[in-house]
Amino acid sequence: MPEEQIGTVTHYFGGPQVAVVKLESGELAVGDTLRFKGHTTDFTEQITSMEVNHQKIERAKAGDEVAIKVSSRVRQHDKVFKVT
């Protein structure tokens, strides 16, 4: 499947399993599929929940920093790709 890099992980919260992603290009919406890739990270997952400043949102655009619920651990500087 084709992928386009849309952002980078800036932080990870282990308790709630939430990745904070800085969007550098494109748009994201709940239901989109993302791939997280880094030195020890490589998994694909569908977005089920997304927030900005503790407010649930349906869409995000380049320049936003969004919190995304994930099922596996991610690390700072991991690349985030949107599966198209």
C-alpha positions as CSV (number, residue, x, y, z in Angstrom):
1,M,0.0,0.0,0.0
2,P,1.3,3.5,-0.8
3,E,2.2,5.7,2.1
4,E,3.1,9.4,2.6
5,Q,5.0,10.8,5.6
6,I,2.7,13.2,7.4
7,G,4.4,13.8,10.7
8,T,6.7,12.8,13.6
9,V,6.0,11.6,17.2
10,T,6.9,14.3,19.7
11,H,5.8,12.5,22.9
12,Y,4.3,9.3,24.2
13,F,2.2,8.8,27.3
14,G,2.5,5.1,28.4
15,G,-0.5,5.0,30.9
16,P,-3.2,6.0,28.4
17,Q,-1.1,4.8,25.4
18,V,-1.3,8.1,23.5
19,A,1.1,9.3,20.9
20,V,1.5,13.1,20.3
21,V,2.1,13.6,16.6
22,K,3.2,16.9,15.0
23,L,1.6,17.0,11.5
24,E,4.0,18.4,8.9
25,S,1.9,17.9,5.8
26,G,-1.5,16.6,4.7
27,E,-4.7,16.0,6.7
28,L,-5.8,13.3,9.1
29,A,-9.3,12.1,10.1
30,V,-10.7,9.6,12.5
31,G,-10.8,6.3,10.5
32,D,-7.6,6.9,8.6
33,T,-4.9,4.3,8.7
34,L,-1.4,5.3,10.0
35,R,1.9,3.5,10.1
36,F,4.4,4.3,12.9
37,K,8.0,3.5,11.9
38,G,11.2,4.0,13.9
39,H,14.3,2.0,15.0
40,T,12.3,-0.5,17.1
41,T,8.8,0.6,16.0
42,D,6.9,-0.6,13.0
43,F,3.1,-1.1,13.1
44,T,0.0,0.0,11.3
45,E,-3.2,1.1,13.0
46,Q,-6.5,2.8,12.3
47,I,-7.2,6.1,14.1
48,T,-10.1,5.6,16.6
49,S,-9.6,8.7,18.7
50,M,-7.9,12.0,18.2
51,E,-7.6,15.1,20.4
52,V,-6.2,18.6,20.4
53,N,-5.8,20.4,23.8
54,H,-8.0,17.7,25.4
55,Q,-10.9,18.3,23.0
56,K,-12.0,15.4,20.7
57,I,-11.7,16.3,17.0
58,E,-12.6,14.5,13.8
59,R,-10.0,16.1,11.5
60,A,-6.5,17.7,11.8
61,K,-4.3,19.5,9.3
62,A,-0.7,20.3,8.8
63,G,0.8,22.4,11.7
64,D,-1.5,20.7,14.3
65,E,-0.1,18.7,17.2
66,V,-2.6,15.9,17.8
67,A,-2.9,13.2,20.5
68,I,-3.8,9.8,19.0
69,K,-4.7,6.7,20.9
70,V,-2.4,3.8,19.9
71,S,-2.2,0.1,20.8
72,S,1.6,-0.2,20.9
73,R,4.5,1.8,22.3
74,V,5.9,4.6,20.1
75,R,9.0,6.6,20.6
76,Q,10.0,10.3,20.2
77,H,11.2,10.9,16.6
78,D,9.3,7.9,15.1
79,K,8.0,8.8,11.6
80,V,4.3,8.7,11.0
81,F,2.9,7.8,7.6
82,K,-0.6,7.9,6.3
83,V,-1.6,4.8,4.4
84,T,-3.4,5.8,1.2
